[in-house]
Every structure is written in C-alpha cells, then in structure tokens.
Amino acid sequence: MIDIKKINYSIDGIQILEDLSFKFDKGKFYGVLGPNGSGKTTLLDILNGYKNAPESEIYIENKELKEYSHLMLAKKIAIVPQKFDIVFPFSVSDILEMGRYPYKKKFFSLQKKDYDIIDRVIKEIGLEEFLDKDITTLSGGEEQRVIFGKALIQTTPILFLDESTSNLDPYYSHTLLSLVKKRVEEEKTTVIGVFHDFNLASLYCDEILLLEKGKIVTSGKTQDVLNSNKLEEVFNIGWQKYKTEKNTFVFPKLGDDLK
C-alpha cells in the first residue's frame, strides 16, 4: 500500500528524518510512537505531500507520490490532523460535505450516494445536534469529532491520524478509534496513527513503529514492541507493564522508581 525508501528531511541543517524506510501493508492499523521531536508528524506530512523530501522514494499503491495530483491524492489519503485551524464560520454540515469534494463533478452538486455516506457517518459519530452550528463556536473536542467525521466521509483507502484523539474524552476516543478499526477489518483500510497514549495504541494498532531522532528504533507487532526494553531506552523512563490475554498496558514509573 505504502512503500517508503530512505526518507531524509531536515530544517535549517537539523536532521528531522534520516534514511527512514518502511513498507505499510494494506488493511493494517499502524501506530507511530516516539518522543517529541522524533519526526512523527513530519513523516505523515511527507507521506501526504504537505512537505517535500525530493530525494526520497515514496510509493502509494505502486505509484510514486510525485505522480499524484492533489485531487488524486485526496481520493487516496484522508487525514485527521492534530489541530485544524478554521477561521471562516462554516457550518458543520459544510465541513462534512467537504469530505466528498474530491468525488464531486465540476458544476454538479453532490449526489445521493454522497449524502448517504455523510448521513451514515453523522449517525456513527453522533453529530446530529451540531449540523447547523458554526464550526468556530464548538469546543475543541466537538470540533475534533467533526474533522474526524470529514475524514471518514472521504472514504479513502488510507487514513492518517495525527494525535487525533488529543482533544477527545475517553468515550469518543474509543468510539472513533473503534470505527477506524472496523474499517481496517471490513474495508482493508490502511491506517497510520501518531499516538502519545500508548494504551490506546495497544488496544487498536496491529503494528508499532518506534521513532527516535528521525530513525526507526524498532518495529513489529504492537505487543512485541510494548514489551521490549526499547521503550525505556527511547523515553529514558521506566515503565510498569501489565499484560492481559490480548494486550499490554504500560504506565510510567513515578518518583524514585523512574528508572
């Protein structure tokens, strides 16, 4: 689905990503973990075409990223960003309809099938009460749900989540990630999500990439990475690990037990 080879990216002489190579398979949920400044968001920005790494090789469905037009890419990748700055007072309905714009024919309105998709997502996320509201009047969590909905309405084979639950309470964090996981399992969507909450990653991700200083320190099945000693090395902190039959949950040690 996505094959990257030797991604290098720097800003003002500071290396952000260095010789980063990886293959993301179709129908898997990948989590990207790492300290602040390890290059997690930059990786998504490059894969989505927001930032340019000209000497890197990036293939999406066996086609080089640079060969995609903006419209073609919008039909392949949807993204839920860490923060979505909206200053114009669009209604929530307007924002959700934007998720279908890549499929809208010029000079034509959205079709019934587009509104069927929009209505389904509205019900799944519970956005009915917000439809006529100005997006700029919503709380951070409410706005995040709308942007999440817009991305799901885009119905792309690839979905990027950049700390997409940072403004959400536990109920909506799990509601939305469960919807994403369902699309991974039923529609073979490929998801790459940046997480700071390791336990959310443990519950929903199939595989983990652990980054440090722009390099992949380790990668593999989620439970294998969370149970490795690499977390201690990368984050310079000790972790208490609690294992269930399916998952490993990790919590930082406190006080004198930090290491």
QUIKA-V775020 format. One line per field, one symbol per residue. ss: DSSP state (H for helix, E for strand, C for the rest). Layout:
ss = ???
//
This chain:
ss = CEEEEEEEEEECCEEEEEEEEEEECCCCEEEEEECCCCCHHHHHHHHCCCCCCCCCEEEECCEEHHHCCHHHHHCCEEEECCCCCCCCCCEHHHHHHHCCHHHCCCCCCCCHHHHHHHHHHHHHHCCHHHCCCEHHHCCHHHHHHHHHHHHHHCCCCEEEEECCCCCCCHHHHHHHHHHHHHHHHHHCCEEEEECCCHHHHHHHCCEEEEEECCEEEEEEEHHHHHHCCHHHHHHCCCEEEEECCCCEEEEECCHHHCC
//
